[in-house]
Amino acid sequence: MKYKVNTDAIRNVYDGRMTQEEFAFSIGTVPDTVSRWVTGRRQPSLPLLLRICEVYDMELMELMEEV
């Protein structure tokens, strides 16, 4: 099976709880980077995906979707 990052899942981590900027800073990146992820222009690196999982107590597969 092949997987890709589920941009909706990333958006759901912070949506309604904090701004995109606050989310970005909480995982050690900048808002422009998060914006690129949620618009599908870029994919987050594995270290940043793992950081999201660590900070928000998630499993990696919660951020992925089957292609």
GITA-V381584 format. One record per residue. N is the residue number from 1. RES is the residue in one small letter. PHI is phi as a letter, one per 40 degrees, with the letter a starting at -180 (999 if undefined). NEAR is the number of other ideal C-beta (glycine too) atoms within 10 Angstrom. Layout:
N RES PHI NEAR
N RES PHI NEAR
//
This chain:
1 m 999 4
2 k b 6
3 y b 12
4 k b 12
5 v c 17
6 n c 15
7 t c 18
8 d c 11
9 a c 15
10 i c 20
11 r c 15
12 n c 13
13 v c 19
14 y b 20
15 d d 13
16 g g 6
17 r b 10
18 m a 13
19 t c 12
20 q d 17
21 e c 14
22 e c 11
23 f c 22
24 a d 20
25 f c 14
26 s c 15
27 i b 21
28 g g 11
29 t b 17
30 v b 10
31 p d 14
32 d c 11
33 t c 16
34 v c 24
35 s d 14
36 r c 14
37 w c 20
38 v c 16
39 t c 9
40 g g 10
41 r c 9
42 r a 14
43 q b 13
44 p c 20
45 s c 11
46 l c 9
47 p d 9
48 l c 19
49 l c 19
50 l c 15
51 r c 16
52 i d 21
53 c c 17
54 e c 10
55 v c 13
56 y b 15
57 d f 6
58 m b 15
59 e c 8
60 l d 12
61 m c 11
62 e c 14
63 l b 23
64 m b 15
65 e b 12
66 e c 8
67 v c 7
//
